[in-house]
Amino acid sequence: MTAVFFVLGLVFGSFFNVVGLRAPAKSLFAHSRSYCPHCCKDLHWYELIPLLSWLFLRGKCSGCRAHISLMYPAMELFSGAYFSFAFLYHGFTPPLIYSLLLGALTHIFIVSDITSMILPSSVLITFSLCYMLYFLIDPPISYWSQVIGGGVGAGVTAGIILLSRGGMGGGDMKLFGLLGFMMGVEKLFLIFLISSSLGALTGGMLIITKVISGRQPVPFAPFILTGACVTNFYGTPLIEWYLGHF
């Protein structure tokens, strides 16, 4: 079953790549088939096999020979590994659905933020509705914690945006609001801590190595969602360890 979930992750990961690329441009259903973004050639079925097609084609379009970004197979591999890990962690229990939805959100927004620096509201609304339905099946300990978490997530981020005069985007604010609603107040602050630490460390390293300049914007959603994934699986023991030592 772990192998089955890995394959499912690869297959869904290929679809998540498409959503992450097309949703920011509002062209998710504009094309019935996948196509090369360089020459607009429709792709054959054998060019759409997750992970394997990229290897067989040696990372190039069969038509125009343009390079296919390594991000696509890497993110498919991420979803495959994430789906299998989530199954090993939860088994066939309701929290598996919760974690798989988070993995899907993570994949889509990493792709969209890296390629366009946009977090589509349509995707946020879709996942918000999905989690509302999920909480009807598996209610949280306290709905108030979820509601307060959503308000704090959006409110604190809005304050940061105002104080930094645009240091973060509106999409990040909405994402923190959704994550606060999903996980509650306590885990929200752990996501803040992990994401800001990872963002500062990575940004600092990129500036030191002169990969980017000090004024160049860096996509922040990958750090937020990395923090969310870590918190999802290990948030409770991390919080308990912190409270026990400090």
N, C-alpha and C positions, 0 to 999 in steps of 0.2 A: 504493500500500500504506500510505503514511503516513495518507492520508485514511480508509482502511478501519480502521486501528488507532484513529484518532480516534473514529470512529463506534462501534467496539467498546467503547472506553473510556466513552463516553456511556451505552451500553446496560448494561454491567456496573456503571457508576457508579450507575445507578438502583437496581440490585439491592443494591449495597453500602450505599446509604442505608437500605434496608429492614432489612438485617442490623444496621447500626449503631443503628437505633432500637429494633428488637425484641429483639435478643439480650440486652441488659442486663435486660430484663423477662422473659426466658425465654419469649417469646411468638412466636418466629420462625415456627413452623408452626401457630400458633393460628388464623390466618385464611388462607383459601385465596386471597383476593383483597386487593389494596391498598384502603385505605379512608381517609377523612378522619379525622384524630385528634380533630377538634372535634365533628362531627355523626355520625361513624361511617358515613357514606354510602359504599357501594361505588363505586369509581372506574371509569369507562368506559375503553375502550382509548385513546380520543383524549385522555384526561386523563393518560395514562401515557407519552406520548412524551417521552423525555429532553430536557430543556432547552426544547424548543419548547412543550410543554403549559403550562409555567409562564408563558411569554411570551404565549401565546394567551389564557390565563385571567387575565392581568394580575396574577398573584400572589395569586389568591383562589379559594377553593373554589366550584365552580359551584352547590353546594347551599346552604350556610349563609353563603357570602361571607366566611368567616373568612380572614385573611391566611395565605398559605403562606410559610413561612420562606425567605428568600433563600439560606439555607445549602444547600438541596437542589439547585437548579440550579448554584450555585457549585461544589459538590463534584462534580456530574456533569461540569462543565466541567474541573475539576481532573483527573479520571480520563481524560477524553478527551485533554487535553494531555499527561498523563503517559504514557499508552499510546503515543501517537504519538512522543513524545520517546524513549521506551525503544526503540522499533523503529528509529528513526533512529540511535541510539547503538550498538545491538547487532546489528541485522539479524536474520536467522533463525539464531541461535546459541543454545546452551543458556542462557547468561547472561540472555537475554531472558525466559525463564521465571522465573528468579530475581528479576529486576527487576519483572516484572508482579505476582508474588506480594507483593513489598514494597509496590507501589502499592496493591494491594487491602487489605492490612493497614493501611496508612496511612489510606486513605479510611474504612474501617470504624471505626477507633479514634478518628479525629478527630470523627466524628459521634457516637459513643457517649460520648466523654469530654465533649464540649461540651454534649450534651443531658442526660446523667445522671451524669457524672463516675464512670462505671463502665467498666472494661476487662474484658469477660466472659472468664472462664477457658476457656469452651468454644471461643471464637475463637482464643485463644492456643494451646490444645492442637491445634486443627485445623491452624493454620499451622506449628506445630512438626513435626507429622507430614508435612506437605507438604514442608518443607525437608529432613527426613530422607530422604524419597524422592528429592528433587532431588539430594542429595549422593551417592546411589547412582549416578545418571546422570552427574553431573559432580563427581567427588570434589575436595575442597579440597586444597591443598598439604600441610596437616597437620591431621589430625583432632584432635590434641591442642590446637592453637590454638583450634579451635572449642569443644571441651569446656571448656578453661580460660577462654575468653572468656565462656561461659555462666555458669560459676561465679563469675567476677569481677563480671560484670554484676549478677547477683542478690545477691552478697555485699556489694559496695560500697553498693548501693542499700539493702540491709537495714540496714547500719551507719548510713547517713544517716537512715533512718526512726527508728532507736533514739535517735540523738544529738539529732535535732530533735523527738523526741516526736510523730511523726506529720506531719512537714513534707511527706512524700511518701506516696503510697498503696501498698498491696500490689500493685495492678495495675501500677504503674510499675516495681516491683521485678521482677515476672514479665516485663514487656516488655523491660527491660534485659537480663534473662537470655536471652531469645529472641534479641535483637539481637546479644548477645555470641557466642552459638552460631552465628548466621548469618555474622558478619563477622570473628570472631577478636578477639584482645586489642588489637592496635594500633589498629584502626579503631574499636573500642569506646570508647577514650579520646577519640578525635576526636568521636564522637557525644556523649559527656559534655560536652566543651568547647563544642560548637556549641549543644546544647540548653540548657545552663545559661546561656550568654551571651544567647541569644534570650529565654529565660524571664525572666532578671533585667531585661533591657532593656524588654521588653514590660510586665512587671509594674510596673516603676518608672514607666513612662509612664502606665499606667492609674491608678496611685495619685496621681501628680502632677496629672493632669487630673481627679481625683476621680470617675473612672468606677467605681472600686471602692474599698473601704476597705482599710487595711493588714492586717486580719485575715481578709479575704474570700479563700476558696480560689480558685485559678485552675487550670483544666485544664492539666496539664503534658504529656500525651501528644502534642498537636500539635507542641510544640517538640522532643520526643524524636524523633518520626518525621520532622520536617523535617530534623533533624540526620542521621538515618539515610539519608534520600534523597540529601542532598548528599554524604554519605560514600560511598554506593553508587556514584555516578557519578564523583566527583572525589576520593575519599579518598586514593588512592595518590599522585597528584601533590601534594596538599596536604601529606601527611606528608613526602614527599621534599623539598618546598620548605622546610618547617619545619626538618627535620634539616640541610638545606644552609645555613641562615641562622643557626641558633642552636646 
